Amino acid sequence: MNIGFIGTGNMGKILIESFVESLAVPPSRLTITNRTIEKAIAIKNSLPDITVAATNEEVVKGSDLIFICVKPLEIHPLLHQLSSSLTSNKCIVSITSPISVEQLESLVNCQVARIIPSITNRALTGVSLFTFGRSISSRFKEYLEFLFEQISTPVHINHEITRVASDIVSCGPAFFTYLLRRFVDAAVRETKITEEQATKLASEMIIGMGKLLEKEMYTLPTLQSKVCVKGGVTGEGINAMEEHIGELFEELFRSTHRKYDEDISEVARQFNETPSR
């Protein structure tokens, strides 16, 4: 199956490189383009068998499956522009959360899916969030499942949990990197450890913790209980966290959902719809 990418920014590039590295897709099957064409050419410089198209129409013409990796407010005009080329034997995949598969299907006659990836997919791990349109064939469903199984664990979600699932899977690495950086910064301020030493130790700790969870040696609650001996140092640290953390994470989800609602409203104006979460 020939695959196209319209948009080769951060996530588009991650998906292209991950599919190729995992051997899920040979580069010769990929046709890519970007508004700033130099970004697409830079990918071709490292993967010479990829085809760089000069226009979005060329990508659609040469592809069975087309990944739409542009900003949410760019999708409506893009699909309107391409609607005559997106015939029923083709399938588009949007990677953006504020636009539903129903909205996509209202614009095009082709088959539709929404798959929200994560930066962790670049390491051929993590989760990808799947929502299929009503008209998508078993052929495309099975192929998309195969593709993303090579770089992630596909998880199917419904519309109601799109934002929170994306917060955990897609935004989560940024949130927890921030927390880890604050952890390191505090260690450096409060003790004699260097930033380099603290960063190395924290990075190796988080990698090791991930492997414990990956091998299902512990769940999150049991991992905490194994380390947190009653009356010990870890317990004192947990007590300090309990005292000061407050509603940090509740406010995090409130904030992301407020922004999500704003994005949905902007998108709905383009689609001339009443916004719904």
Steps between C-alpha positions, in 0.01 A plus 500: 500500500632845408501751784500880483578766758371855476698679769846397616528699822585335831237225504497441126878452504479272806245275328696485174827412673333250735319314221822473301721405796254230611496361143123546491527709182780510240600861420418443132131474598496847657408829334531810717458875480500800729403866474868578559630251247853509642377299800385220270824515303700469823322168570575380147868585554512233771255264326577541126234255376218720630317709238457870573193646328471865406128518582242344729311376192803299390513329840134402478531378141793272580370362831237259628535612863563868578610632840385857563759646738409870503356734764129462585388825334685407181309175450164639382643712215746222408233232470267739317782558251563126459141373519468410132820291514409316820297222344334210681792262443735724701530555874614807694638491854487815710734515800334798672259466792251793465356372171277193519472227239140611443620850408760355265238281335280804445769651279623208291371193319799286588551274800607662827689426820644706782817371664669707769866401534758573770863603491569166673412331171839618371653238731252248352307491826218678684136530394313623193134600535263367232155616389361366172239663280178319412592430138854370545554154352647200678793522259604843629416415861723195495782680322495794743499260794799321348690825437457635850562166670854528364561828686248506786212335681179607319214586738149573370320789669164672468447871451422576865850415626701634207648795692590323823641202311712738293613680816628172642647346184608789282553791743611279789867481397523883512320518835717240668820632342415834662447333836825308466686820419353666811605193699858536370507878552388461863765233564769734368373797704459310826810277495855481365416282200579646157237553234680251274503233772137557599383495138683173433361335813144622439506392135624151584246474780208581270625254237532227761155572641353477151659160449360371829151602384559368149596157634193513729714433804302768685192715454519871583355451853716196580814670371441791738430268792816296437721811514310685770592318821284611792683755716786531252650780294279436195191528717609840622543610140153370410357690797660822373352440155155431645517822699605725213366347177143621555287489185794522259384224271131586525587854388717358223204312354269801549746717309548261209125451471439877499744534210344198330156659525639818342652298217173311446311830481743636240471183295119499532486851352678368194259209476198725581405277788403532865807396699477182705751327724 
